[in-house]
Amino acid sequence: MKDSIMTLSDIEEKDVINVVTGERIGFVSSLKIDTNSGQIIAITVQPSMRFMSFFSKDDEAVVVPWNQILKIGEDVIIVNVTQSMTQY
């Protein structure tokens, strides 16, 4: 049985795929956390065309609410993005 615990670095290595279009959105660059509850509320995804997300602009990122994540697998994170999401 595999561990059900992941680190941020584990999540950052996974491609984020939109189940609606089948397109690769990019890679997770950060998490948004509710500091009162300690729960993750969203992931920030940098477009995959950016090789070095460290140098990309924040306004190019896609923010996906945590409840739109369908599955976190071995290699990919499957999300349900039906509309353009830029801020959460």
PyMOL commands that place a pseudoatom at each C-alpha (Angstrom):
pseudoatom trace, name=CA, resn=MET, resi=1, chain=A, elem=C, hetatm=0, pos=[0.000, 0.000, 0.000]
pseudoatom trace, name=CA, resn=LYS, resi=2, chain=A, elem=C, hetatm=0, pos=[1.322, 3.436, -0.944]
pseudoatom trace, name=CA, resn=ASP, resi=3, chain=A, elem=C, hetatm=0, pos=[1.584, 6.355, 1.437]
pseudoatom trace, name=CA, resn=SER, resi=4, chain=A, elem=C, hetatm=0, pos=[-1.305, 8.804, 1.223]
pseudoatom trace, name=CA, resn=ILE, resi=5, chain=A, elem=C, hetatm=0, pos=[0.899, 11.711, 2.305]
pseudoatom trace, name=CA, resn=MET, resi=6, chain=A, elem=C, hetatm=0, pos=[2.583, 14.028, -0.217]
pseudoatom trace, name=CA, resn=THR, resi=7, chain=A, elem=C, hetatm=0, pos=[4.902, 16.961, 0.126]
pseudoatom trace, name=CA, resn=LEU, resi=8, chain=A, elem=C, hetatm=0, pos=[4.654, 20.178, -1.869]
pseudoatom trace, name=CA, resn=SER, resi=9, chain=A, elem=C, hetatm=0, pos=[7.697, 19.098, -3.875]
pseudoatom trace, name=CA, resn=ASP, resi=10, chain=A, elem=C, hetatm=0, pos=[5.864, 15.853, -4.799]
pseudoatom trace, name=CA, resn=ILE, resi=11, chain=A, elem=C, hetatm=0, pos=[2.873, 17.840, -6.044]
pseudoatom trace, name=CA, resn=GLU, resi=12, chain=A, elem=C, hetatm=0, pos=[5.023, 20.353, -7.956]
pseudoatom trace, name=CA, resn=GLU, resi=13, chain=A, elem=C, hetatm=0, pos=[6.469, 17.541, -10.112]
pseudoatom trace, name=CA, resn=LYS, resi=14, chain=A, elem=C, hetatm=0, pos=[3.076, 16.489, -11.482]
pseudoatom trace, name=CA, resn=ASP, resi=15, chain=A, elem=C, hetatm=0, pos=[1.468, 17.742, -14.690]
pseudoatom trace, name=CA, resn=VAL, resi=16, chain=A, elem=C, hetatm=0, pos=[-1.940, 19.358, -14.178]
pseudoatom trace, name=CA, resn=ILE, resi=17, chain=A, elem=C, hetatm=0, pos=[-4.444, 18.117, -16.776]
pseudoatom trace, name=CA, resn=ASN, resi=18, chain=A, elem=C, hetatm=0, pos=[-7.890, 19.602, -17.451]
pseudoatom trace, name=CA, resn=VAL, resi=19, chain=A, elem=C, hetatm=0, pos=[-10.405, 16.749, -17.745]
pseudoatom trace, name=CA, resn=VAL, resi=20, chain=A, elem=C, hetatm=0, pos=[-12.794, 18.983, -19.740]
pseudoatom trace, name=CA, resn=THR, resi=21, chain=A, elem=C, hetatm=0, pos=[-10.379, 19.712, -22.611]
pseudoatom trace, name=CA, resn=GLY, resi=22, chain=A, elem=C, hetatm=0, pos=[-7.711, 17.050, -22.106]
pseudoatom trace, name=CA, resn=GLU, resi=23, chain=A, elem=C, hetatm=0, pos=[-5.063, 19.783, -22.196]
pseudoatom trace, name=CA, resn=ARG, resi=24, chain=A, elem=C, hetatm=0, pos=[-2.053, 20.074, -19.949]
pseudoatom trace, name=CA, resn=ILE, resi=25, chain=A, elem=C, hetatm=0, pos=[-2.424, 23.297, -17.966]
pseudoatom trace, name=CA, resn=GLY, resi=26, chain=A, elem=C, hetatm=0, pos=[1.040, 23.279, -16.429]
pseudoatom trace, name=CA, resn=PHE, resi=27, chain=A, elem=C, hetatm=0, pos=[2.696, 22.545, -13.107]
pseudoatom trace, name=CA, resn=VAL, resi=28, chain=A, elem=C, hetatm=0, pos=[1.708, 23.464, -9.554]
pseudoatom trace, name=CA, resn=SER, resi=29, chain=A, elem=C, hetatm=0, pos=[3.703, 26.486, -8.432]
pseudoatom trace, name=CA, resn=SER, resi=30, chain=A, elem=C, hetatm=0, pos=[2.080, 27.131, -5.059]
pseudoatom trace, name=CA, resn=LEU, resi=31, chain=A, elem=C, hetatm=0, pos=[-0.766, 26.321, -2.707]
pseudoatom trace, name=CA, resn=LYS, resi=32, chain=A, elem=C, hetatm=0, pos=[-3.290, 28.706, -1.182]
pseudoatom trace, name=CA, resn=ILE, resi=33, chain=A, elem=C, hetatm=0, pos=[-3.951, 27.787, 2.445]
pseudoatom trace, name=CA, resn=ASP, resi=34, chain=A, elem=C, hetatm=0, pos=[-6.640, 29.067, 4.800]
pseudoatom trace, name=CA, resn=THR, resi=35, chain=A, elem=C, hetatm=0, pos=[-4.550, 30.007, 7.820]
pseudoatom trace, name=CA, resn=ASN, resi=36, chain=A, elem=C, hetatm=0, pos=[-7.541, 29.768, 10.164]
pseudoatom trace, name=CA, resn=SER, resi=37, chain=A, elem=C, hetatm=0, pos=[-8.471, 26.189, 9.294]
pseudoatom trace, name=CA, resn=GLY, resi=38, chain=A, elem=C, hetatm=0, pos=[-5.135, 24.972, 7.900]
pseudoatom trace, name=CA, resn=GLN, resi=39, chain=A, elem=C, hetatm=0, pos=[-6.899, 23.606, 4.811]
pseudoatom trace, name=CA, resn=ILE, resi=40, chain=A, elem=C, hetatm=0, pos=[-5.674, 23.952, 1.243]
pseudoatom trace, name=CA, resn=ILE, resi=41, chain=A, elem=C, hetatm=0, pos=[-8.213, 26.047, -0.669]
pseudoatom trace, name=CA, resn=ALA, resi=42, chain=A, elem=C, hetatm=0, pos=[-6.581, 26.210, -4.121]
pseudoatom trace, name=CA, resn=ILE, resi=43, chain=A, elem=C, hetatm=0, pos=[-3.528, 25.408, -6.205]
pseudoatom trace, name=CA, resn=THR, resi=44, chain=A, elem=C, hetatm=0, pos=[-1.738, 27.905, -8.411]
pseudoatom trace, name=CA, resn=VAL, resi=45, chain=A, elem=C, hetatm=0, pos=[-0.663, 26.463, -11.759]
pseudoatom trace, name=CA, resn=GLN, resi=46, chain=A, elem=C, hetatm=0, pos=[1.931, 28.034, -14.051]
pseudoatom trace, name=CA, resn=PRO, resi=47, chain=A, elem=C, hetatm=0, pos=[1.342, 27.440, -17.770]
pseudoatom trace, name=CA, resn=SER, resi=48, chain=A, elem=C, hetatm=0, pos=[3.373, 24.522, -19.121]
pseudoatom trace, name=CA, resn=MET, resi=49, chain=A, elem=C, hetatm=0, pos=[4.952, 26.700, -21.810]
pseudoatom trace, name=CA, resn=ARG, resi=50, chain=A, elem=C, hetatm=0, pos=[7.002, 28.293, -19.034]
pseudoatom trace, name=CA, resn=PHE, resi=51, chain=A, elem=C, hetatm=0, pos=[10.049, 26.140, -18.398]
pseudoatom trace, name=CA, resn=MET, resi=52, chain=A, elem=C, hetatm=0, pos=[11.250, 28.301, -15.526]
pseudoatom trace, name=CA, resn=SER, resi=53, chain=A, elem=C, hetatm=0, pos=[8.128, 29.239, -13.584]
pseudoatom trace, name=CA, resn=PHE, resi=54, chain=A, elem=C, hetatm=0, pos=[10.343, 31.149, -11.135]
pseudoatom trace, name=CA, resn=PHE, resi=55, chain=A, elem=C, hetatm=0, pos=[10.650, 33.924, -13.728]
pseudoatom trace, name=CA, resn=SER, resi=56, chain=A, elem=C, hetatm=0, pos=[7.040, 33.949, -14.930]
pseudoatom trace, name=CA, resn=LYS, resi=57, chain=A, elem=C, hetatm=0, pos=[4.487, 36.561, -13.917]
pseudoatom trace, name=CA, resn=ASP, resi=58, chain=A, elem=C, hetatm=0, pos=[1.784, 35.840, -11.353]
pseudoatom trace, name=CA, resn=ASP, resi=59, chain=A, elem=C, hetatm=0, pos=[-0.937, 37.108, -13.705]
pseudoatom trace, name=CA, resn=GLU, resi=60, chain=A, elem=C, hetatm=0, pos=[-0.198, 34.211, -16.089]
pseudoatom trace, name=CA, resn=ALA, resi=61, chain=A, elem=C, hetatm=0, pos=[-1.007, 31.639, -13.410]
pseudoatom trace, name=CA, resn=VAL, resi=62, chain=A, elem=C, hetatm=0, pos=[-4.243, 29.683, -13.236]
pseudoatom trace, name=CA, resn=VAL, resi=63, chain=A, elem=C, hetatm=0, pos=[-5.793, 29.307, -9.780]
pseudoatom trace, name=CA, resn=VAL, resi=64, chain=A, elem=C, hetatm=0, pos=[-7.761, 26.076, -9.384]
pseudoatom trace, name=CA, resn=PRO, resi=65, chain=A, elem=C, hetatm=0, pos=[-9.974, 25.721, -6.292]
pseudoatom trace, name=CA, resn=TRP, resi=66, chain=A, elem=C, hetatm=0, pos=[-9.179, 22.588, -4.288]
pseudoatom trace, name=CA, resn=ASN, resi=67, chain=A, elem=C, hetatm=0, pos=[-12.720, 21.260, -4.821]
pseudoatom trace, name=CA, resn=GLN, resi=68, chain=A, elem=C, hetatm=0, pos=[-12.043, 21.212, -8.600]
pseudoatom trace, name=CA, resn=ILE, resi=69, chain=A, elem=C, hetatm=0, pos=[-9.263, 18.633, -8.218]
pseudoatom trace, name=CA, resn=LEU, resi=70, chain=A, elem=C, hetatm=0, pos=[-10.660, 15.266, -9.249]
pseudoatom trace, name=CA, resn=LYS, resi=71, chain=A, elem=C, hetatm=0, pos=[-7.623, 13.042, -8.689]
pseudoatom trace, name=CA, resn=ILE, resi=72, chain=A, elem=C, hetatm=0, pos=[-3.988, 13.291, -7.680]
pseudoatom trace, name=CA, resn=GLY, resi=73, chain=A, elem=C, hetatm=0, pos=[-2.216, 10.389, -9.336]
pseudoatom trace, name=CA, resn=GLU, resi=74, chain=A, elem=C, hetatm=0, pos=[1.342, 9.103, -9.656]
pseudoatom trace, name=CA, resn=ASP, resi=75, chain=A, elem=C, hetatm=0, pos=[2.275, 11.475, -12.489]
pseudoatom trace, name=CA, resn=VAL, resi=76, chain=A, elem=C, hetatm=0, pos=[-0.620, 13.888, -12.993]
pseudoatom trace, name=CA, resn=ILE, resi=77, chain=A, elem=C, hetatm=0, pos=[-3.249, 15.940, -11.215]
pseudoatom trace, name=CA, resn=ILE, resi=78, chain=A, elem=C, hetatm=0, pos=[-6.642, 15.824, -12.945]
pseudoatom trace, name=CA, resn=VAL, resi=79, chain=A, elem=C, hetatm=0, pos=[-8.743, 18.983, -12.543]
pseudoatom trace, name=CA, resn=ASN, resi=80, chain=A, elem=C, hetatm=0, pos=[-12.174, 20.055, -13.756]
pseudoatom trace, name=CA, resn=VAL, resi=81, chain=A, elem=C, hetatm=0, pos=[-11.756, 23.553, -15.170]
pseudoatom trace, name=CA, resn=THR, resi=82, chain=A, elem=C, hetatm=0, pos=[-14.864, 24.506, -17.132]
pseudoatom trace, name=CA, resn=GLN, resi=83, chain=A, elem=C, hetatm=0, pos=[-14.120, 28.223, -17.298]
pseudoatom trace, name=CA, resn=SER, resi=84, chain=A, elem=C, hetatm=0, pos=[-11.167, 30.541, -17.093]
pseudoatom trace, name=CA, resn=MET, resi=85, chain=A, elem=C, hetatm=0, pos=[-9.960, 30.710, -13.503]
pseudoatom trace, name=CA, resn=THR, resi=86, chain=A, elem=C, hetatm=0, pos=[-7.491, 33.441, -12.649]
pseudoatom trace, name=CA, resn=GLN, resi=87, chain=A, elem=C, hetatm=0, pos=[-8.200, 34.469, -9.068]
pseudoatom trace, name=CA, resn=TYR, resi=88, chain=A, elem=C, hetatm=0, pos=[-9.686, 32.651, -6.136]
for i in range(1, 88): cmd.bond("trace and resi %d" % i, "trace and resi %d" % (i + 1))
show_as sticks, trace
zoom trace
